[in-house]
Amino acid sequence: MYLPTENLPEELEDESILRISDVYEDALAAVSMYHEGKNLSYPEIVAVLTDELAKAEQRLSRGSEEGQ
């Protein structure tokens, strides 16, 4: 997933890309944890990833609101 950074101040662009990378790592770790105890179907894995990415997006938007 690509999240545009054109509206960010220049000094935050690199930081945002790093945070997006962390989001993916968190989501993949969550899927791995779920998968260890269960045999998840593809739709279940997608649901876990979607949920984790939504949570991360909320954290990122709260962080940008606090910085304004």
Phi, psi and omega in degrees: 000135179254127176249123184294145180240011186294339180268000181271148172300148185306321183291342180265348185303310181295320180298321180295320179296321177295319179294321178297320177299318177298323179300313180297318179298317178298316181294317179294323177296320179297316179297318180299316180296317179296321185289331182302321183261353185218158168263099183274142174280166179304312178300326178292321178296317178299320179297318178297313179299316180299317179296314180296320179292324177296318178298317181294321179298321177296317178298318180294319181291323176296321179295322179288328178292322180291331181281350182277000000 
